[in-house]
């Protein structure tokens, strides 16, 4: 027994250490981790970049400073994020949900001068579990029994251009989208849908908010998933893999929007701390190289081909597979088959994530090897 609030179905094993793509339990089990803390541990476990960053920070004697205080890695990381995205200004927070909260608040503030206050989100979307973030998430289960969430949000059928056009009106201030939906089932945005969003946002002067919390920081083989689509979001949210296990969130805001934000408009006690930004700066620099991202693409293609072959062999159990980079989903015929497979995978030494009841999500550390990918697929096949 423990005193943890039962917001999770907790694992039946205790993790004591990690190395590379593996976790080790108190009962001496070695588990191949294809969840990576839900797409967080981008550099896996025990990585020298993270260990050296932490050691260097501890030598300064500082773990926290006020958000108003400037330090080296706060400015370095903000410049790095800005230069490699929309050239905007950066607000640091502690998580993906917080980066979304900032994005929504900033967008509504921007639209208020023109009486624009409606936001269009997507079906099958997920942006966090805080009240504001839930307002743009489509999963009704997450919003049950908590009273009203902020309104003036419409939901567009994902990848449905005609439906999007019907929803847009003079009150629309922003469209928010994950270009690869994580919690929704690894649903991949079509090029045609992204093109339509780009045109609508440009012609109607609507803000585009790109949620890069799960799909960003190299996960899809590009430093941000939106770079597959030739769009340039006005506001970008980042977290998860940005810190590779150290809590951090970032909201990147184009300058024509950020220039109207005044002192005191928003804040975060722990956002942009010395420890978080130092680690994240070095993580970002490590991932954002042609060699590293190309390897993610190569391994992603391998993962995609192997799960497709597995689908072909098990059409009686698997409905579909979807993959972009190292972000994959295996959709099963029903919840029962998915749950049994998921549980057997865990017993056979592979950690994954079960989402939507019938989809197993695979998001290994970005340092995963081709051999480890083959091993994972072998375990899933054995479990089937």
Phi, psi and omega in degrees: 000150174218177183255025179280138174298134189279057178272353177231157165271100190289151180294156179264019176224159180248125178276134181243335177198169179215155177204127181062240179256016185241146171245148182238136185256168181295338178260026171072022176273147177246117187245129175281123189261105176251029170247320180055045179064036187061063174062028181262310188281073186299327178257019177069216186240145176063031182283135183299328180298318180286316180299316181292324178295317179295317179298315181297321180291319180298331178294337179284343183079007183241129171244342181213141171223159176300149179300338181278350184270133182271140174213169191306308189278342172296315180286321179297314182291320179298319178294318180298314179296316181296311182298331184258014178223246187257015179064024184268187176264152191243134170248128181262140176222205188246351188197172177295315180301320179292324178292327175291315178305316179297317181299315181294319180295316180295318180296315180294323177298317180296319183284341185299330182291340180245011180069025180258120185218009179263141179240138175256122176245181186248151169295152182065018182272157173213129182229008180131171186247006171286164187302314180295315180296324178297332182297333180254007173263144188267347185286108184295331180301321181291342185253007184280145173060033178233007182081188184290142171257162180309136185267203181059042176235129176249149182247122179266140174298123184302130179070019179249099184296316183297321178294321178300315181297327179290329184278333183290134175213187184293343181269352184290120180261328185205153170243129180245135184210142164266123182289337165230114183284120182279290182295335181285348176125022184058055175269125188259128180298137177279154179298323181294320180292316178298320178297319179296317178298317180301314181294317180296315180297322180290313185287326184260002182055051178253139180284140173254120177256116179262113178276105182251024186295313179262323184275350183271184179056049171086354187302324183261006182096353170241155182298326170229142184297328182298339181290350172285346195243358179070024175250166181220090185303147177286327178227133181237134176250140182220153176188223176037257185296346180300323180258352181046045177114342175266125185297122176201146172227153179217138175240118185253121192238123179305148191294331179292341175268315185294336183293343180265358181277129185259164177301132180090355181298323181209163180193170177204123183303311185261354183297134176075026179294163183297319182293311182298313185288327177296311179298312184295323177300314181288327175296311181300315180298323181292317184282321188279059173233153180301317183297314182295312183293325176296323178294322176299317179296316180297312179292329176294320177296322177296312179301316180299314182294323182289322179286332175293318177297319179298319177301315181300322182281340185231049180295341178287341182244325186257130180272318186198159171228145180221140184203137169218116186063224179258051179221100189229153177225138175245113183264125184262163184299323178204171183297324183296314179297317181299314182295315180298317179296315179301315181292321178291323177301316180297316178296328181272004172100021179234124178265132177218194177229133177262122182231154178057014178085325186230017181233128174261122181264135179242113179224073183292164171306148183291348179271005183303145179265163177297324178296321179289327176294315178297322179296318180298315180295325177297319179294318179297317180297316177299320181293324177295000000 
